[in-house]
Amino acid sequence: MAAQPSIEVQFFRTLNRVIEPMVRAGLGSPRIVPSGFIVLETRGRKTGRLRRTPLAATRIAQHVFVATFRGDRSQWIQNLAAQPRTRFWLGGKPRDAKAFLIHQDRRFRIPKSLPVAVQVVARLMAALTKAGWAFAILSPQVGKARHGKARAGR
């Protein structure tokens, strides 16, 4: 018999089912103000199935920062660690990205290709990983394959 998901997992699953369609449609996206919500799409590292997770996000230039106080317990962090090519919805539109993770169990090197403002914020966030936080920087990828497969018919 399979183990029941924890109350924490059940809570987030229920919340995500309600919030995800609205955020994917563009409601609450960071536009005029730099913070809001996105829907992050990851591929399950065990199942291979697509997973969509609404997350609070902050935009800096064309990059998006997302965070979790749950650290490595967050499935989306584990999925991005296994497959950093991802997609997210911002303003009702899907955008391909590559994720750079900042979390406790991983040494983070800031890519020189990131804008200086993004590098500064990444350094500040790295200090919070000692408290268990985890972060992802979603860097735009124009015309790249998503999740290791070509984007056919999109």
Contact map, one row per residue, 1 for C-alpha under 8 A:
1110000000000000000000000000000000000000000000000000000000000000000000000000000000000000000000000000000000000000000000000000000000000000000000000000000000
1111000000000000000000000000000000000000000000000000000000000000000000000000000000000000000000000000000000000000000000000000000000000000000000000000000000
1111100000000000000000000000000000000000000000000000000000000000000000000000000000000000000000000000000000000000000000000000000000000000000000000000000000
0111110000000000000000000000000000000000000000000000000000000000000000000000000000000000000000000000000000000000000000000000000000000000000000000000000000
0011111011000000000000000000000000000000000000000000000000000000000000000000000000000000000000000000000000000000000000000000000000000000000000000000000000
0001111111000000000000000000000000000000000000000000000000000000000000000000000000000000000000000000000000000000000000000000000000000000000000000000000000
0000111111100000000000000000000000000000000000000000000000000000000000000000000000000000000000000000000000000000000000000000000000000000000000000000000000
0000011111110000000000000000000000000000000000000000000000000000000000000000000000000000000000000000000000000000000000000000000000000000000000000000000000
0000111111111000000000000000000000000000000000000000000000000000000000000000000000000000000000000000000000000000000000000000000000000000000000000000000000
0000111111111100000000000000000000000000000000000000000000000000000000000000000000000000000000000000000000000000000000000000000000000000000000000000000000
0000001111111110000000000000000000000000000000000000000000000000000000000000000000000000000000000000000000000000000000000000000000000000000000000000000000
0000000111111111000000000000000000000000000000000000000000000000000000000000000000000000000000000000000000000000000000000000000000000000000000000000000000
0000000011111111100000000000000000000000000000000000000000000000000000000000000000000000000000000000000000000000000000000000000000000000000000000000000000
0000000001111111110000000000000000000000000000000000000000000000000000000000000000000000000000000000000000000000000000000000000000000000000000000000000000
0000000000111111111000000000000000000000000000000000000000000000000000000000000000000000000000000000000000000000000000000000000000000000000000000000000000
0000000000011111111100000000000000000000000000000000110000000000000000000000000000000000000000000000000000000000000000000000000000000000000000000000000000
0000000000001111111110000000000000000000000000000000000000000000000000000000000000000000000000000000000000000000000000000000000000000000000000000000000000
0000000000000111111111000000000000000000000000000000000000000000000000000000000000000000000000000000000000000000000000000000000000000000000000000000000000
0000000000000011111111100000000000000000000000000000010000000000000000000000000000000000000000000000000000000000000000000000000000000000000000000000000000
0000000000000001111111110000000000000010000000000001110000000000000000000000000000000000000000000000000000000000000000000000000000000000000000000000000000
0000000000000000111111111000000000000000000000000000000000000000000000000000000000000000000000000000000000000000000000000000000000000000000000000000000000
0000000000000000011111111110000000000000000000000000000000000000000000000000000000000000000000000000000000000000000000000000000000000000000000000000000000
0000000000000000001111111111100000001110000000000000010000000000000000000000000000000000100100000000000000000000000000000000000000000000000000000000000000
0000000000000000000111111110000000000110000000000000000000000000000000000000000000000000111110000000000000000000000000000000000000000000000000000000000000
0000000000000000000011111110000000000000000000000000000000000000000000000000000000000000001110000000000000000000000000000000000000000000000000000000000000
0000000000000000000001111111100000000000000000000000000000000000000000000000000000000000111110000000000000000000000000000000000000000000000000000000000000
0000000000000000000001111111100000001000000000000000000000000000000000000000000000000000001100000000000000000000000000000000000000000000000000000000000000
0000000000000000000000100111110000011100000000000000000000000000000000000000000000000000000000000000000000000000000000000000000000000000000000000000000000
0000000000000000000000100111111000111100000000000000000000000000000000000000000000000000011100000000000000000000000000000000000000000000000000000000000000
0000000000000000000000000001111111111100000000000000000011100000000000000000000000000000011000000000000000000000000000000000000000000000000000000000000000
0000000000000000000000000000111111110000000000000000000000000000000000000000000000000000001000000000000000000000000000000000000000000000000000000000000000
0000000000000000000000000000011111000000000000000000000000000000000000000000000000000000000000000000000000000000000000000000000000000000000000000000000000
0000000000000000000000000000011111110000000000000000000000000000000000000000000000000000000000000000000000000000000000000000000000000000000000000000000000
0000000000000000000000000000011111110000000000000000000001110000000000000000000000000000000000000000000000000000000000000000000000000000000000000000000000
0000000000000000000000000000111011111000000000000000000111100000000000000000000000000000000000000000000000000000000000000000000000000000000000000000000000
0000000000000000000000000001111011111100000000000000000111000000000000000000000000000000000000000000000000000000000000000000000000000000000000000000000000
0000000000000000000000100011110000111110000000000000011110000000000000000000000000000000010000000000000000000000000000000000000000000000000000000000000000
0000000000000000000000110001110000011111000000000000011110000000000000000000000000000001110000000000000000000000000000000000000000000000000000000000000000
0000000000000000000100110000000000001111100000000001111000000000000000000000000000000001110000000000000000000000000000000000000000000000000000000000000000
0000000000000000000000000000000000000111110000000011111000000000000000000000000000000111100000000000000000000000000000000000000000000000000000000000000000
0000000000000000000000000000000000000011111000000111100000000000000000000000000000000111000000000000000000000000000000000000000000000000000000000000000000
0000000000000000000000000000000000000001111100000111000000000000000000000001001100100110000000000000000000000000000000000000000000000000000000000010000000
0000000000000000000000000000000000000000111110011110000000000000000000000000001100100100000000000000000000000000000000000000000000000000000000000010000000
0000000000000000000000000000000000000000011111111110000000000000000000000000001000000000000000000000000000000000000000000000000000000000000000000000000000
0000000000000000000000000000000000000000001111110000000000000000000000000000011001100000000000000000000000000000000000000000000000000000000000000000000000
0000000000000000000000000000000000000000000111110000000000000000000000000000000000000000000000000000000000000000000000000000000000000000000000000000000000
0000000000000000000000000000000000000000000111111000000000000000000000000000000000000000000000000000000000000000000000000000000000000000000000000000000000
0000000000000000000000000000000000000000001111111100000000000000000000000000000000000000000000000000000000000000000000000000000000000000000000000000000000
0000000000000000000000000000000000000000001100111110000000000000000000000000000000000000000000000000000000000000000000000000000000000000000000000000000000
0000000000000000000000000000000000000000111100011111000000000000000000000000000000000000000000000000000000000000000000000000000000000000000000000000000000
0000000000000000000000000000000000000001111100001111100000000000000000000000000000000000000000000000000000000000000000000000000000000000000000000000000000
0000000000000000000100000000000000000011110000000111110000000000000000000000000000000000000000000000000000000000000000000000000000000000000000000000000000
0000000000000001000100000000000000000011100000000011111000000000000000000001000000000000000000000000000000000000000000000000000000000000000000000000000000
0000000000000001001100100000000000001111000000000001111100000000000000000000000000000000000000000000000000000000000000000000000000000000000000000000000000
0000000000000000000000000000000000001111000000000000111110000000011000000000000000000000000000000000000000000000000000000000000000000000000000000000000000
0000000000000000000000000000000000111100000000000000011111000000011000000000000000000000000000000000000000000000000000000000000000000000000000000000000000
0000000000000000000000000000010000111100000000000000001111100001111000000000000000000000000000000000000000000000000000000000000000000000000000000000000000
0000000000000000000000000000010001110000000000000000000111110001110000000000000000000000000000000000000000000000000000000000000000000000000000000000000000
0000000000000000000000000000010001100000000000000000000011111111100000000000000000000000000000000000000000000000000000000000000000000000000000000000000000
0000000000000000000000000000000001000000000000000000000001111111100000000000000000000000000000000000000000000000000011000000000000000000000000000000000000
0000000000000000000000000000000000000000000000000000000000111110000000000000000000000000000000000000000000000000000000000000000000000000000000000000000000
0000000000000000000000000000000000000000000000000000000000111111000000000000000000000000000000000000000000000000000000000000000000000000001100000000000000
0000000000000000000000000000000000000000000000000000000000111111100000000000000000000000000000000000000000000000000001000000000000000000111100000000000000
0000000000000000000000000000000000000000000000000000000011110111110000000000000000000000000000000000000000000000000000000000000000000000111000000000000000
0000000000000000000000000000000000000000000000000000000011110011111000000000000000000000000000000000000000000000000000000000000000000011110000000000000000
0000000000000000000000000000000000000000000000000000001111000001111100000000000000000000000000000000000000000000000000000000000000000011110000000000000000
0000000000000000000000000000000000000000000000000000001110000000111110000000000000000000000000000000000000000000000000000000000000001111000000000000000000
0000000000000000000000000000000000000000000000000000000000000000011111100100000000000000000000000000000000000000000000000000000000001110000000000000000000
0000000000000000000000000000000000000000000000000000000000000000001111100000000000000000000000000000000000000000000000000000000000011100000000000000000000
0000000000000000000000000000000000000000000000000000000000000000000111111100000000000000000000000000000000000000000000000000000000011100000000000000000000
0000000000000000000000000000000000000000000000000000000000000000000111111100100000000000000000000000001100000000000000000000000010011110000000000000000000
0000000000000000000000000000000000000000000000000000000000000000000001111110110000000000000000000000001100000000000000000000000000000100000000000000000000
0000000000000000000000000000000000000000000000000000000000000000000001111110110000000000000000000000000000000000000000000000000000000000000000000000000000
0000000000000000000000000000000000000000000000000000000000000000000101111111110000000000000000000000000000000000000000000000000000000000000000000000000000
0000000000000000000000000000000000000000000000000000000000000000000000011111111000000000000000000000000000000000000000000000000000000000000000000000000000
0000000000000000000000000000000000000000010000000000100000000000000000000111111100000000000000000000000000000000000000000000000000000000000000000000000000
0000000000000000000000000000000000000000000000000000000000000000000000111111111110000000000000000000100000000000000000000000000000000111000000000000000000
0000000000000000000000000000000000000000000010000000000000000000000000011111111111000000000000000000000000000000000000000000000000000000000000000000000000
0000000000000000000000000000000000000000011110000000000000000000000000000011111111110000000000000000000000000000000000000000000000000000000000000000000000
0000000000000000000000000000000000000000011000000000000000000000000000000001111111111100000000000010100000000000000000000000000000000000000000000000000000
0000000000000000000000000000000000000000000000000000000000000000000000000000111111110000000000000000100000000000000000000000000000000000000000000000000000
0000000000000000000000000000000000000000000010000000000000000000000000000000011111110000000000000000000000000000000000000000000000000000000000000000000000
0000000000000000000000000000000000000000011010000000000000000000000000000000001111111100000000000000000000000000000000000000000000000000000000000010000000
0000000000000000000000000000000000000000000000000000000000000000000000000000001111111100000000000111000000000000000000000000000000000000000000000010000000
0000000000000000000000000000000000000000000000000000000000000000000000000000000100111110000000011110000000000000000000000000000000000000000000000111000000
0000000000000000000000000000000000000001111000000000000000000000000000000000000100111111000000011110000000000000000000000000000000000000000000000110000000
0000000000000000000000000000000000000001110000000000000000000000000000000000000000001111100001111000000000000000000000000000000000000000000000000100000000
0000000000000000000000000000000000000111100000000000000000000000000000000000000000000111110001111000000000000000000000000000000000000000000000000000000000
0000000000000000000000110100000000000111000000000000000000000000000000000000000000000011111111100000000000000000000000000000000000000000000000000000000000
0000000000000000000000010100110000001110000000000000000000000000000000000000000000000001111111100000000000000000000000000000000000000000000000000000000000
0000000000000000000000011110111000000000000000000000000000000000000000000000000000000000111110000000000000000000000000000000000000000000000000000000000000
0000000000000000000000111110100000000000000000000000000000000000000000000000000000000000111111000000000000000000000000000000000000000000000000000000000000
0000000000000000000000011100000000000000000000000000000000000000000000000000000000000000111111100000000000000000000000000000000000000000000000000000000000
0000000000000000000000000000000000000000000000000000000000000000000000000000000000000011110111110000000000000000000000000000000000000000000000000000000000
0000000000000000000000000000000000000000000000000000000000000000000000000000000000000011110011111000000000000000000000000000000000000000000110000000000000
0000000000000000000000000000000000000000000000000000000000000000000000000000000000001111000001111100000000000000000000000000000000000000000111110100000000
0000000000000000000000000000000000000000000000000000000000000000000000000000000000001111000000111110000000000000000000000000000000000000011111000000000000
0000000000000000000000000000000000000000000000000000000000000000000000000000000000011100000000011111000000000000000000000000000000000000011110000000000000
0000000000000000000000000000000000000000000000000000000000000000000000000000000100011100000000001111100000000000000000000000000000000001111000000000000000
0000000000000000000000000000000000000000000000000000000000000000000000000000000000010000000000000111110000000000000000000000000000000001111000000000000000
0000000000000000000000000000000000000000000000000000000000000000000000000000100110000000000000000011111000010000000000000000000000000111100000000000000000
0000000000000000000000000000000000000000000000000000000000000000000000000000000000000000000000000001111101110000000000000100110010000111000000000000000000
0000000000000000000000000000000000000000000000000000000000000000000000110000000000000000000000000000111111110000000000000000010010011110000000000000000000
0000000000000000000000000000000000000000000000000000000000000000000000110000000000000000000000000000011111100000000000000000000011011100000000000000000000
0000000000000000000000000000000000000000000000000000000000000000000000000000000000000000000000000000001111100000000000000000000000000000000000000000000000
0000000000000000000000000000000000000000000000000000000000000000000000000000000000000000000000000000011111110000000000000000000000000000000000000000000000
0000000000000000000000000000000000000000000000000000000000000000000000000000000000000000000000000000011111111000000000000000000000000000000000000000000000
0000000000000000000000000000000000000000000000000000000000000000000000000000000000000000000000000000111001111100000000000000010000000000000000000000000000
0000000000000000000000000000000000000000000000000000000000000000000000000000000000000000000000000000000000111110000000000000000000000000000000000000000000
0000000000000000000000000000000000000000000000000000000000000000000000000000000000000000000000000000000000011111010000100110000000000000000000000000000000
0000000000000000000000000000000000000000000000000000000000000000000000000000000000000000000000000000000000001111110000100000000000000000000000000000000000
0000000000000000000000000000000000000000000000000000000000000000000000000000000000000000000000000000000000000111111000000000000000000000000000000000000000
0000000000000000000000000000000000000000000000000000000000000000000000000000000000000000000000000000000000000011111000000000000000000000000000000000000000
0000000000000000000000000000000000000000000000000000000000000000000000000000000000000000000000000000000000000111111101100000000000000000000000000000000000
0000000000000000000000000000000000000000000000000000000000000000000000000000000000000000000000000000000000000001111111100000000000000000000000000000000000
0000000000000000000000000000000000000000000000000000000000000000000000000000000000000000000000000000000000000000011111110000000000000000000000000000000000
0000000000000000000000000000000000000000000000000000000000010000000000000000000000000000000000000000000000000000001111111000000000000000000000000000000000
0000000000000000000000000000000000000000000000000000000000010010000000000000000000000000000000000000000000000000011111111100000000000000000000000000000000
0000000000000000000000000000000000000000000000000000000000000000000000000000000000000000000000000000000000000110011111111110000000000000000000000000000000
0000000000000000000000000000000000000000000000000000000000000000000000000000000000000000000000000000000000000000000111111111000000000000000000000000000000
0000000000000000000000000000000000000000000000000000000000000000000000000000000000000000000000000000000000000000000011111111100000000000000000000000000000
0000000000000000000000000000000000000000000000000000000000000000000000000000000000000000000000000000010000000100000001111111110000000000000000000000000000
0000000000000000000000000000000000000000000000000000000000000000000000000000000000000000000000000000000000000100000000111111111000000000000000000000000000
0000000000000000000000000000000000000000000000000000000000000000000000000000000000000000000000000000000000000000000000011111111100000000000000000000000000
0000000000000000000000000000000000000000000000000000000000000000000000000000000000000000000000000000010000000000000000001111111110000010000000000000000000
0000000000000000000000000000000000000000000000000000000000000000000000000000000000000000000000000000011000010000000000000111111110000000000000000000000000
0000000000000000000000000000000000000000000000000000000000000000000000000000000000000000000000000000000000000000000000000011111111000000000000000000000000
0000000000000000000000000000000000000000000000000000000000000000000000000000000000000000000000000000000000000000000000000001111111111100000000000000000000
0000000000000000000000000000000000000000000000000000000000000000000000100000000000000000000000000000011100000000000000000000111111111100000000000000000000
0000000000000000000000000000000000000000000000000000000000000000000000000000000000000000000000000000000100000000000000000000001111111000000000000000000000
0000000000000000000000000000000000000000000000000000000000000000000000000000000000000000000000000000000000000000000000000000000111111000000000000000000000
0000000000000000000000000000000000000000000000000000000000000000000011100000000000000000000000000000001100000000000000000000000111111100000000000000000000
0000000000000000000000000000000000000000000000000000000000000000001111100000000000000000000000000000001100000000000000000000000111111110000000000000000000
0000000000000000000000000000000000000000000000000000000000000000001111110000100000000000000000000000111100000000000000000000000110011111000000000000000000
0000000000000000000000000000000000000000000000000000000000000000111100100000100000000000000000000000111000000000000000000000100000001111100000000000000000
0000000000000000000000000000000000000000000000000000000000000000111000000000100000000000000000000011110000000000000000000000000000000111110000000000000000
0000000000000000000000000000000000000000000000000000000000000011110000000000000000000000000000000011100000000000000000000000000000000011111000000000000000
0000000000000000000000000000000000000000000000000000000000000011110000000000000000000000000000001111000000000000000000000000000000000001111100000000000000
0000000000000000000000000000000000000000000000000000000000000111000000000000000000000000000000001111000000000000000000000000000000000000111110000000000000
0000000000000000000000000000000000000000000000000000000000000110000000000000000000000000000000111100000000000000000000000000000000000000011111000000000000
0000000000000000000000000000000000000000000000000000000000000000000000000000000000000000000000111100000000000000000000000000000000000000001111110000000000
0000000000000000000000000000000000000000000000000000000000000000000000000000000000000000000000011000000000000000000000000000000000000000000111110000000000
0000000000000000000000000000000000000000000000000000000000000000000000000000000000000000000000010000000000000000000000000000000000000000000011111000000000
0000000000000000000000000000000000000000000000000000000000000000000000000000000000000000000000010000000000000000000000000000000000000000000011111100000000
0000000000000000000000000000000000000000000000000000000000000000000000000000000000000000000000000000000000000000000000000000000000000000000000111111111000
0000000000000000000000000000000000000000000000000000000000000000000000000000000000001110000000010000000000000000000000000000000000000000000000011111111000
0000000000000000000000000000000000000000011000000000000000000000000000000000000000111100000000000000000000000000000000000000000000000000000000001111100000
0000000000000000000000000000000000000000000000000000000000000000000000000000000000001000000000000000000000000000000000000000000000000000000000001111110000
0000000000000000000000000000000000000000000000000000000000000000000000000000000000000000000000000000000000000000000000000000000000000000000000001111111000
0000000000000000000000000000000000000000000000000000000000000000000000000000000000000000000000000000000000000000000000000000000000000000000000001101111100
0000000000000000000000000000000000000000000000000000000000000000000000000000000000000000000000000000000000000000000000000000000000000000000000001100111111
0000000000000000000000000000000000000000000000000000000000000000000000000000000000000000000000000000000000000000000000000000000000000000000000000000011111
0000000000000000000000000000000000000000000000000000000000000000000000000000000000000000000000000000000000000000000000000000000000000000000000000000001111
0000000000000000000000000000000000000000000000000000000000000000000000000000000000000000000000000000000000000000000000000000000000000000000000000000001111
